[in-house]
Amino acid sequence: MSRCQEPGGGEEQEEVTGMVCQEEDLKDGQMKEVAVGDQTVLLVRTQGQYSAVGSRCSHYNAPLVKGALVGDRVRCPFHGACFNVRTGDIEEYPGLDSLPSYKVKVEDGKVYVSIPKNSLRLTKRVKEMCSRAPDVQHTIVLVGGGPASLVCAETLRQNCYRGRIVMVTKDTLPPYDKPKLSKALDVDSCSILLRTSDFYQQLEVEVWTQKEVVSVKPADKAVLLSDGSTQRYDQLLIATGCRARPLDCPGRDLKGVELLQRYEDAKEIHDAGLGRKAVVIGSSFIGMEVASYLSDKAASVAVVGTSGCPYERSLGPEIGRMSMQMLEEQSVKFYMNDAVAEIQGENGKVKRVVLKSGRVLEADVVIAGIGVIPNSDFLAGSELEVDLRKAVVVDKFMRTSVADIFGAGDVSSFPLTIRGDQRVNVGHWQMAHAQGRVAALNMLEKPTTCESVPFFWTVLLGQSIRYTGYGEGYTEIIFKGKVEDRKFLALYIKDEVVVAAASLMFDPAVARLAELMATGRIITRAEAHFHRHEGNLDDFKVM
């Protein structure tokens, strides 16, 4: 270990330098964690050159050394964020920040990494951003307070946009980590905020909480708010997401019947479920995560689903039955191939759920997770095109059918590159980030298309099932490993190629497949069958 002085930005900056390995220790396409001072660094060799960046993903601190390295990008094994190993810049989401990058020197067959002493403890890097210029009147309004709006705002400021930015959200909170709500209902609001209030003030981004846009007037370039006020815009982003679909049965308005859409809902479900009888309506991702969370907190948990098993259409019956068994081992009871006929109560409070089969389930709290509806009703009369599901139709540049209006996130219907530009509506946290960035760049007349590969995860009893691609309409699933052992990779086949993948305890398989899909690599059914028995995913080379 040595210390040296290096000129930086016109000033001498003290550094800590460590000899971390021999030059021949890594081959091209390999990476390893090394230590410099008290800092852990990811050392990577690509195309004969060494580079060094922060070792932990800026999203949830996953160790990137366990991820997938393809070309100059490393993809996080947990949730799919990608970073350029030469610059540390974030290139795919989720997460907002980049990695610190460090100087590497190869001398006499030894590899040295240098870190500025004043940044030894830094694990992430916020990209440089500008703030508003008082004399610039141009205004961009962002409707919705999710990741699409936040990444759009940050991307604008990262690219020297110095006009006014206004974010309007119905929520009581500024943008927060919404996927955590169904996985950990009793979270503190401060712990899930994506950025602090100081951050928005420094960037001069106005965040209007508890306000709702009720109509859009493109001819006037203005939006009307619920308080009767009007806000003009030069460019507009529609990123209002989706809302939980309400139950359509007698008793749905009783006290104790809950939908999970906001932070306050999560707290209410947590409090209402403690030591009481909970019935979850819906056996897809939200319903299963809520059931998992309550399994050791409620007096009893019952799940009602219309299919034969959870995730039957999305992940397939094998994974669905395994997931059901995991929760059954925690005393969760399932009532599948059934539906709610009526919710009954006493004194306005829920008491029981009557199923169409005639079964009666005692209930103190009922949580509905039966799908979502795009929040686009306020666009009526605006001439913006919506599809049959009421999702806002956008092109690959995130442009809507009306000039200067863009759409992003769960509310949008967009062409998906990996499926030949098939129009889809994908409600993934990661995709909303990516589309917010693309919308911002195109607002600035920097033509950029959305090429992201969908990636999401669900958590049951502390175990994560990861998923990438778009598997709708798959005709076959090829498994590597065994679902019954709860350690597997599932490859979804359609038209003789792999269109999606899911895994449990099989990292970084899904991350690697996502990166291969991102490069345009097509994996055939024959290849998938071969690698099911022979070789491993590293044999799927970039072409």
C-alpha positions as CSV (number, residue, x, y, z in Angstrom):
1,M,0.0,0.0,0.0
2,S,1.3,3.4,-0.9
3,R,0.1,7.0,-1.0
4,C,0.8,9.5,-3.7
5,Q,-0.1,13.0,-4.8
6,E,-1.9,13.4,-8.1
7,P,-3.0,16.6,-9.7
8,G,-6.8,16.7,-10.1
9,G,-9.0,19.6,-11.1
10,G,-6.1,22.1,-10.7
11,E,-5.4,20.9,-7.1
12,E,-3.3,18.2,-5.7
13,Q,-5.4,15.4,-4.4
14,E,-4.1,12.8,-2.0
15,E,-4.7,9.2,-3.1
16,V,-4.5,5.8,-1.6
17,T,-3.0,3.2,-4.0
18,G,-2.9,-0.5,-3.6
19,M,-1.3,-3.3,-5.7
20,V,-4.3,-5.5,-6.1
21,C,-3.2,-8.4,-8.4
22,Q,-0.8,-9.7,-11.0
23,E,-1.5,-8.8,-14.6
24,E,-2.1,-12.4,-15.5
25,D,-4.5,-13.0,-12.7
26,L,-7.6,-12.0,-14.7
27,K,-8.5,-13.1,-18.2
28,D,-10.7,-11.1,-20.6
29,G,-14.3,-11.1,-19.4
30,Q,-13.4,-11.8,-15.8
31,M,-13.9,-9.7,-12.7
32,K,-13.0,-9.9,-9.0
33,E,-13.3,-8.0,-5.8
34,V,-10.1,-6.4,-4.5
35,A,-9.3,-4.2,-1.5
36,V,-7.8,-0.7,-1.6
37,G,-7.5,0.7,1.9
38,D,-10.9,0.0,3.5
39,Q,-12.7,0.1,0.2
40,T,-13.8,-2.9,-1.8
41,V,-13.4,-2.4,-5.5
42,L,-14.7,-4.3,-8.5
43,L,-11.7,-5.0,-10.8
44,V,-12.6,-6.0,-14.4
45,R,-10.6,-7.0,-17.4
46,T,-12.2,-6.4,-20.9
47,Q,-10.4,-6.3,-24.2
48,G,-7.1,-6.6,-22.5
49,Q,-7.6,-3.5,-20.4
50,Y,-8.2,-3.3,-16.7
51,S,-10.8,-1.0,-15.1
52,A,-12.1,-0.5,-11.5
53,V,-15.4,0.7,-10.2
54,G,-17.4,0.5,-7.0
55,S,-18.3,-3.1,-6.1
56,R,-21.9,-2.6,-4.9
57,C,-25.0,-1.9,-7.0
58,S,-26.3,1.5,-6.3
59,H,-29.9,0.2,-6.0
60,Y,-29.8,-2.3,-3.1
61,N,-26.0,-2.8,-2.6
62,A,-25.9,-6.2,-4.3
63,P,-22.3,-7.5,-4.9
64,L,-21.7,-6.9,-8.6
65,V,-19.0,-9.6,-8.7
66,K,-21.8,-12.1,-8.5
67,G,-23.5,-10.5,-11.5
68,A,-23.2,-10.9,-15.3
69,L,-20.4,-9.2,-17.2
70,V,-21.1,-8.9,-20.9
71,G,-18.8,-6.6,-23.0
72,D,-18.2,-3.4,-21.0
73,R,-21.4,-3.8,-18.8
74,V,-21.9,-5.5,-15.5
75,R,-25.5,-6.3,-14.6
76,C,-26.6,-6.7,-11.0
77,P,-27.6,-10.2,-10.2
78,F,-30.5,-9.2,-7.9
79,H,-32.6,-6.6,-9.8
80,G,-30.9,-6.1,-13.2
81,A,-29.3,-2.6,-13.0
82,C,-26.4,-2.2,-15.4
83,F,-23.2,-0.2,-15.1
84,N,-20.4,0.6,-17.6
85,V,-17.3,-0.9,-16.1
86,R,-15.0,1.8,-17.7
87,T,-16.9,4.8,-16.4
88,G,-19.1,3.5,-13.7
89,D,-22.2,5.2,-15.3
90,I,-25.6,3.5,-14.7
91,E,-26.9,2.3,-18.1
92,E,-29.9,0.3,-17.1
93,Y,-32.2,0.4,-14.1
94,P,-33.5,0.2,-11.3
95,G,-31.6,2.7,-9.2
96,L,-30.6,6.3,-9.7
97,D,-26.9,6.6,-9.1
98,S,-23.7,5.6,-10.9
99,L,-20.7,3.9,-9.4
100,P,-17.4,5.6,-8.5
101,S,-14.7,4.8,-11.0
102,Y,-11.0,4.5,-10.1
103,K,-7.6,4.9,-11.8
104,V,-5.9,1.7,-12.8
105,K,-2.2,1.4,-13.7
106,V,-0.4,-1.8,-14.9
107,E,3.4,-1.7,-14.2
108,D,5.9,-4.5,-14.2
109,G,3.2,-7.1,-14.4
110,K,1.4,-5.7,-11.4
111,V,-2.1,-4.0,-11.3
112,Y,-2.5,-0.9,-9.1
113,V,-5.8,0.9,-8.2
114,S,-5.8,4.4,-6.9
115,I,-8.7,6.0,-5.0
116,P,-8.8,9.7,-3.9
117,K,-8.6,9.7,-0.1
118,N,-11.6,12.0,0.3
119,S,-13.8,9.5,-1.6
120,L,-12.6,6.2,0.0
121,R,-16.0,5.7,1.7
122,L,-18.1,6.5,-1.3
123,T,-20.1,3.6,-2.7
124,K,-22.2,5.5,-5.3
125,R,-21.9,8.5,-7.4
126,V,-24.6,11.1,-8.2
127,K,-24.2,12.3,-11.8
128,E,-23.4,16.0,-12.2
129,M,-26.6,18.1,-12.7
130,C,-27.4,21.7,-13.4
131,S,-30.1,23.8,-11.8
132,R,-32.7,26.2,-13.2
133,A,-31.7,29.5,-14.8
134,P,-34.0,32.3,-13.7
135,D,-34.2,33.8,-17.2
136,V,-35.3,30.5,-18.9
137,Q,-39.2,30.4,-19.1
138,H,-39.5,27.0,-20.8
139,T,-41.5,24.7,-18.6
140,I,-41.8,20.9,-18.4
141,V,-44.6,19.4,-16.4
142,L,-44.3,15.8,-15.2
143,V,-47.7,14.3,-14.2
144,G,-47.1,11.4,-11.7
145,G,-44.7,10.9,-8.9
146,G,-43.1,7.6,-9.7
147,P,-39.7,6.6,-11.1
148,A,-40.5,7.7,-14.7
149,S,-41.0,11.3,-13.6
150,L,-38.0,11.3,-11.3
151,V,-35.6,9.8,-13.8
152,C,-37.0,12.2,-16.4
153,A,-36.3,15.2,-14.1
154,E,-32.8,14.0,-13.3
155,T,-31.9,13.2,-16.9
156,L,-33.1,16.7,-17.9
157,R,-30.8,18.3,-15.4
158,Q,-27.9,16.0,-16.3
159,N,-28.2,17.2,-19.9
160,C,-28.1,20.9,-19.1
161,Y,-31.9,21.6,-19.2
162,R,-32.2,24.9,-17.2
163,G,-35.9,25.5,-17.5
164,R,-38.6,25.0,-15.0
165,I,-39.6,21.4,-14.0
166,V,-42.8,20.8,-12.1
167,M,-43.7,17.3,-10.8
168,V,-47.4,16.8,-9.8
169,T,-48.4,13.7,-7.8
170,K,-51.6,12.7,-5.9
171,D,-49.4,10.9,-3.3
172,T,-48.6,12.4,0.1
173,L,-44.9,11.6,-0.5
174,P,-42.5,12.6,-3.2
175,P,-41.2,9.6,-5.3
176,Y,-40.6,6.6,-3.2
177,D,-39.6,2.9,-3.5
178,K,-43.1,1.5,-4.2
179,P,-42.1,-2.2,-4.8
180,K,-41.2,-2.4,-1.1
181,L,-44.8,-1.8,0.0
182,S,-46.1,-5.3,-0.8
183,K,-42.9,-6.9,0.4
184,A,-42.5,-5.1,3.7
185,L,-45.8,-3.4,4.6
186,D,-44.5,-1.8,7.8
187,V,-41.8,0.4,6.3
188,D,-41.0,3.9,7.5
189,S,-41.7,6.5,5.0
190,C,-38.3,8.1,5.3
191,S,-36.6,4.9,4.5
192,I,-38.3,4.5,1.1
193,L,-37.9,8.0,-0.3
194,L,-35.9,7.9,-3.5
195,R,-34.5,11.4,-3.0
196,T,-34.5,13.8,-0.1
197,S,-36.4,17.1,-0.1
198,D,-33.0,18.9,-0.2
199,F,-32.1,17.1,-3.4
200,Y,-35.2,18.5,-5.2
201,Q,-34.4,22.0,-3.8
202,Q,-30.8,21.9,-5.1
203,L,-32.0,20.9,-8.6
204,E,-34.9,23.4,-8.4
205,V,-37.4,20.7,-9.3
206,E,-40.8,21.6,-7.9
207,V,-42.6,18.6,-6.4
208,W,-46.3,19.2,-5.8
209,T,-47.7,16.5,-3.6
210,Q,-51.4,15.8,-3.0
211,K,-52.3,17.5,-6.2
212,E,-54.1,15.9,-9.2
213,V,-54.2,16.8,-12.8
214,V,-57.9,16.4,-13.9
215,S,-57.6,17.3,-17.6
216,V,-55.1,18.1,-20.3
217,K,-55.7,20.9,-22.9
218,P,-53.1,20.4,-25.6
219,A,-54.5,23.4,-27.6
220,D,-53.7,25.7,-24.7
221,K,-50.6,23.7,-23.6
222,A,-52.1,23.6,-20.1
223,V,-53.2,21.2,-17.5
224,L,-56.1,21.7,-15.1
225,L,-55.6,20.7,-11.5
226,S,-58.2,19.5,-8.9
227,D,-57.9,22.7,-7.0
228,G,-59.1,24.6,-10.0
229,S,-55.7,26.1,-10.9
230,T,-54.1,25.8,-14.3
231,Q,-50.5,25.2,-15.1
232,R,-49.1,25.8,-18.6
233,Y,-46.4,23.7,-20.1
234,D,-44.1,23.6,-23.1
235,Q,-43.6,19.9,-22.8
236,L,-45.6,17.3,-20.8
237,L,-44.9,13.8,-19.5
238,I,-47.8,11.5,-18.6
239,A,-46.4,9.1,-16.0
240,T,-49.5,8.5,-13.8
241,G,-49.0,4.7,-13.5
242,C,-51.9,2.4,-12.6
243,R,-54.3,2.0,-9.8
244,A,-55.4,-1.2,-8.1
245,R,-58.5,-2.8,-9.6
246,P,-61.3,-2.7,-7.0
247,L,-63.5,-5.8,-6.2
248,D,-66.8,-6.0,-8.0
249,C,-69.0,-7.8,-5.4
250,P,-71.4,-7.0,-2.7
251,G,-69.6,-5.8,0.5
252,R,-66.6,-4.4,-1.3
253,D,-67.1,-1.1,0.6
254,L,-67.1,-2.5,4.1
255,K,-64.4,-1.3,6.5
256,G,-61.5,-3.7,6.4
257,V,-61.6,-4.3,2.7
258,E,-58.3,-2.9,1.4
259,L,-56.5,-2.1,-1.8
260,L,-52.7,-1.6,-1.8
261,Q,-51.8,1.5,-3.8
262,R,-50.2,4.0,-1.4
263,Y,-47.8,4.1,1.5
264,E,-50.8,4.7,3.8
265,D,-52.5,1.6,2.5
266,A,-49.5,-0.6,3.4
267,K,-49.4,0.7,6.9
268,E,-53.2,0.2,7.3
269,I,-53.0,-3.4,6.0
270,H,-50.1,-4.1,8.4
271,D,-51.9,-2.8,11.4
272,A,-55.2,-4.5,10.5
273,G,-53.6,-7.8,9.9
274,L,-51.6,-8.2,13.1
275,G,-53.0,-11.1,15.1
276,R,-56.2,-11.2,13.0
277,K,-57.7,-13.3,10.2
278,A,-56.6,-12.1,6.7
279,V,-58.1,-13.1,3.4
280,V,-56.1,-12.1,0.3
281,I,-58.1,-12.0,-3.0
282,G,-55.8,-12.7,-6.0
283,S,-52.9,-15.0,-6.3
284,S,-50.5,-13.1,-8.5
285,F,-47.5,-11.1,-7.5
286,I,-49.1,-8.5,-5.1
287,G,-51.4,-10.9,-3.5
288,M,-48.7,-13.5,-2.9
289,E,-46.3,-11.0,-1.5
290,V,-48.9,-9.7,0.9
291,A,-49.8,-13.2,2.0
292,S,-46.1,-14.0,2.5
293,Y,-45.6,-10.9,4.6
294,L,-48.6,-11.6,6.8
295,S,-47.9,-15.4,7.1
296,D,-46.1,-15.0,10.4
297,K,-48.0,-11.9,11.7
298,A,-51.7,-12.6,11.1
299,A,-53.7,-15.2,13.1
300,S,-54.5,-16.8,9.8
301,V,-54.0,-16.1,6.1
302,A,-56.2,-17.4,3.2
303,V,-55.6,-16.8,-0.5
304,V,-58.4,-17.0,-3.0
305,G,-57.4,-17.4,-6.7
306,T,-59.3,-18.0,-9.9
307,S,-56.6,-20.2,-11.5
308,G,-55.4,-23.7,-10.5
309,C,-52.3,-22.2,-8.8
310,P,-50.5,-18.9,-8.4
311,Y,-48.7,-17.4,-11.4
312,E,-50.2,-20.1,-13.6
313,R,-50.2,-17.9,-16.8
314,S,-47.2,-15.7,-16.1
315,L,-44.6,-18.2,-14.6
316,G,-46.3,-21.5,-15.3
317,P,-47.9,-24.2,-13.1
318,E,-44.7,-25.8,-11.9
319,I,-43.4,-22.5,-10.3
320,G,-46.9,-21.7,-9.2
321,R,-47.3,-25.0,-7.3
322,M,-43.9,-24.6,-5.7
323,S,-44.8,-21.0,-4.6
324,M,-48.0,-22.3,-3.1
325,Q,-46.3,-25.0,-1.2
326,M,-43.8,-22.5,0.2
327,L,-46.6,-20.5,1.7
328,E,-48.6,-23.6,2.8
329,E,-45.6,-24.6,4.9
330,Q,-46.2,-21.3,6.7
331,S,-49.9,-22.3,7.3
332,V,-51.3,-20.1,4.5
333,K,-54.4,-21.8,3.1
334,F,-55.3,-21.6,-0.6
335,Y,-58.7,-21.7,-2.2
336,M,-57.9,-22.0,-5.9
337,N,-60.3,-22.3,-8.9
338,D,-62.7,-20.1,-6.9
339,A,-63.8,-16.5,-6.6
340,V,-65.5,-14.1,-4.2
341,A,-69.3,-14.1,-4.4
342,E,-69.9,-11.7,-1.5
343,I,-68.2,-10.0,1.4
344,Q,-70.3,-9.9,4.6
345,G,-69.9,-7.7,7.6
346,E,-71.4,-6.5,10.8
347,N,-71.8,-2.9,11.8
348,G,-70.1,-1.9,8.6
349,K,-67.0,-4.0,9.3
350,V,-65.9,-7.0,7.3
351,K,-66.6,-10.4,9.0
352,R,-66.5,-13.1,6.4
353,V,-65.9,-13.8,2.7
354,V,-68.3,-16.1,0.8
355,L,-66.9,-17.8,-2.2
356,K,-68.7,-18.9,-5.3
357,S,-68.0,-22.5,-4.3
358,G,-70.1,-21.9,-1.1
359,R,-67.1,-21.9,1.2
360,V,-67.2,-19.2,3.9
361,L,-63.9,-17.7,5.2
362,E,-63.8,-15.8,8.4
363,A,-62.1,-12.4,7.9
364,D,-61.0,-9.3,9.9
365,V,-59.2,-7.8,6.9
366,V,-59.6,-8.5,3.2
367,I,-56.8,-7.4,0.8
368,A,-57.6,-7.3,-3.0
369,G,-54.8,-7.9,-5.5
370,I,-56.7,-8.6,-8.7
371,G,-54.9,-6.5,-11.2
372,V,-54.5,-2.8,-12.2
373,I,-56.1,-0.1,-14.3
374,P,-54.1,2.5,-16.1
375,N,-54.6,6.0,-14.7
376,S,-55.6,7.7,-17.9
377,D,-59.2,8.8,-17.3
378,F,-58.1,12.4,-17.0
379,L,-57.0,12.4,-20.6
380,A,-60.6,12.2,-22.0
381,G,-61.1,14.9,-24.6
382,S,-57.3,15.5,-25.0
383,E,-57.0,13.6,-28.3
384,L,-54.2,11.4,-26.8
385,E,-54.5,7.9,-28.2
386,V,-55.1,5.1,-25.7
387,D,-55.4,1.4,-26.3
388,L,-58.2,-1.0,-25.4
389,R,-56.9,-1.2,-21.8
390,K,-56.8,2.6,-21.6
391,A,-53.0,2.6,-21.6
392,V,-51.4,5.7,-23.3
393,V,-50.0,4.7,-26.7
394,V,-46.4,5.9,-27.3
395,D,-43.7,5.2,-29.9
396,K,-40.1,4.1,-29.2
397,F,-39.2,7.7,-28.5
398,M,-42.0,7.8,-25.8
399,R,-43.9,10.3,-27.9
400,T,-47.7,10.2,-27.7
401,S,-50.1,11.0,-30.6
402,V,-50.0,14.7,-29.6
403,A,-47.0,16.9,-30.1
404,D,-44.9,17.8,-27.1
405,I,-46.7,15.2,-24.9
406,F,-44.7,12.1,-23.9
407,G,-45.7,9.0,-21.9
408,A,-43.7,6.6,-19.7
409,G,-44.1,3.9,-17.1
410,D,-47.0,1.7,-16.2
411,V,-49.6,3.9,-17.9
412,S,-47.9,3.5,-21.3
413,S,-48.3,1.0,-24.2
414,F,-45.1,0.9,-26.1
415,P,-43.2,-1.2,-28.8
416,L,-41.0,-3.8,-27.2
417,T,-37.7,-4.3,-29.1
418,I,-37.0,-7.9,-28.1
419,R,-40.5,-8.9,-29.4
420,G,-40.2,-7.3,-32.8
421,D,-41.8,-4.1,-31.6
422,Q,-44.9,-5.8,-30.4
423,R,-47.0,-3.2,-28.5
424,V,-47.1,-4.1,-24.8
425,N,-48.0,-2.6,-21.5
426,V,-45.4,-3.8,-18.9
427,G,-45.8,-2.6,-15.3
428,H,-42.1,-3.1,-14.2
429,W,-40.3,-0.7,-11.9
430,Q,-37.2,-1.0,-14.0
431,M,-39.0,-0.2,-17.3
432,A,-40.5,3.0,-15.8
433,H,-37.0,4.3,-15.0
434,A,-35.7,3.5,-18.5
435,Q,-38.7,5.2,-20.2
436,G,-38.4,8.3,-18.1
437,R,-34.8,8.7,-19.3
438,V,-35.7,8.2,-22.9
439,A,-38.6,10.7,-22.7
440,A,-36.2,13.3,-21.2
441,L,-33.6,12.9,-24.0
442,N,-36.2,13.2,-26.7
443,M,-37.7,16.3,-25.0
444,L,-34.2,17.7,-25.5
445,E,-34.2,16.7,-29.1
446,K,-31.6,14.0,-28.5
447,P,-33.2,11.2,-30.5
448,T,-33.1,8.0,-28.3
449,T,-35.2,4.9,-28.5
450,C,-36.3,2.6,-25.7
451,E,-34.4,-0.7,-26.1
452,S,-34.6,-2.0,-22.5
453,V,-35.2,-5.6,-21.7
454,P,-37.9,-6.1,-19.1
455,F,-36.6,-7.3,-15.7
456,F,-38.5,-7.8,-12.4
457,W,-38.5,-9.7,-9.2
458,T,-40.9,-11.0,-6.6
459,V,-40.1,-12.0,-3.0
460,L,-41.7,-14.9,-1.0
461,L,-40.5,-15.6,2.5
462,G,-37.2,-13.9,1.8
463,Q,-36.6,-15.8,-1.4
464,S,-36.5,-13.9,-4.7
465,I,-37.8,-15.2,-8.0
466,R,-36.2,-13.1,-10.8
467,Y,-37.6,-12.7,-14.3
468,T,-36.5,-11.2,-17.6
469,G,-37.9,-10.9,-21.1
470,Y,-41.6,-11.0,-22.2
471,G,-43.1,-14.5,-22.0
472,E,-46.7,-13.9,-23.0
473,G,-48.0,-16.6,-25.2
474,Y,-45.1,-19.0,-24.4
475,T,-45.7,-22.6,-25.5
476,E,-43.0,-24.5,-23.5
477,I,-40.8,-24.1,-20.5
478,I,-37.4,-25.7,-20.4
479,F,-36.0,-26.1,-16.8
480,K,-32.4,-26.3,-15.7
481,G,-32.2,-27.6,-12.1
482,K,-35.4,-28.8,-10.3
483,V,-38.3,-26.7,-9.3
484,E,-39.1,-29.1,-6.4
485,D,-35.6,-28.4,-5.0
486,R,-36.4,-24.6,-5.2
487,K,-33.2,-24.0,-7.2
488,F,-33.9,-23.7,-10.9
489,L,-33.7,-21.7,-14.2
490,A,-36.8,-21.6,-16.4
491,L,-36.5,-20.7,-20.0
492,Y,-39.8,-19.8,-21.8
493,I,-40.1,-20.7,-25.4
494,K,-42.2,-19.2,-28.2
495,D,-41.7,-19.7,-31.9
496,E,-38.6,-21.8,-31.3
497,V,-36.7,-19.2,-29.3
498,V,-36.2,-18.2,-25.7
499,V,-38.5,-15.1,-25.0
500,A,-38.2,-15.0,-21.2
501,A,-36.5,-16.6,-18.2
502,A,-37.2,-17.0,-14.5
503,S,-35.0,-18.3,-11.7
504,L,-34.8,-19.1,-8.0
505,M,-31.4,-19.5,-6.3
506,F,-29.7,-19.6,-9.7
507,D,-27.9,-16.2,-9.9
508,P,-26.7,-14.7,-12.1
509,A,-28.5,-16.7,-14.8
510,V,-31.4,-14.2,-15.3
511,A,-29.1,-11.2,-15.3
512,R,-26.9,-12.9,-17.9
513,L,-29.8,-13.7,-20.1
514,A,-31.1,-10.2,-19.8
515,E,-27.7,-8.9,-21.0
516,L,-27.6,-11.3,-23.9
517,M,-31.1,-10.3,-25.0
518,A,-30.0,-6.6,-24.7
519,T,-27.2,-7.3,-27.2
520,G,-29.7,-8.8,-29.7
521,R,-28.6,-12.4,-29.0
522,I,-31.3,-14.9,-29.9
523,I,-31.2,-18.2,-28.0
524,T,-32.9,-21.0,-29.9
525,R,-35.0,-23.8,-28.4
526,A,-32.4,-26.3,-29.5
527,E,-29.6,-24.4,-27.7
528,A,-31.8,-24.2,-24.6
529,H,-32.4,-27.9,-24.6
530,F,-28.7,-28.6,-25.1
531,H,-27.6,-26.3,-22.2
532,R,-30.2,-27.8,-20.0
533,H,-28.0,-30.9,-19.7
534,E,-24.6,-29.8,-20.9
535,G,-22.5,-26.7,-20.2
536,N,-23.7,-23.5,-18.5
537,L,-25.0,-20.0,-19.4
538,D,-21.5,-18.7,-20.1
539,D,-21.6,-20.9,-23.2
540,F,-24.3,-18.6,-24.6
541,K,-21.9,-16.3,-26.3
542,V,-22.6,-12.8,-27.6
543,M,-23.0,-13.0,-31.3
